[in-house]
Amino acid sequence: MNVGPIDELWFRANPDRAWRLRRATPSEAVGPGAWTIVRRETGARETFEQRAGRVTNLEDDDTALAELFTIMQGVWCPSEGGPEL
């Protein structure tokens, strides 16, 4: 596991999870509504700001987080049929 200390503790307490959704730390924050998705396997992170009316339901399950992470990585973009955030 190649994640930071905060996330490492969480993943140890939740061994069945591959993804984590949490509020962004001050050093990661991109705005007041910032969230971070962490991938257990690689420690990769994506931070985003939840804007009113754009992301209405943040699902905290591995399938939904993997999909959102993929969208944010640019693999699935709205112009190619993917959902807009």
Secondary structure, 3 states (H helix, E strand, C coil): CCCCHHHHHHHHHCCCCCEEEEECCCCCCCCCCEEEEEECCCCCEEEEECCCCCCCCCCCCHHHHHHHHHHHCCCCCHHHCCCCC
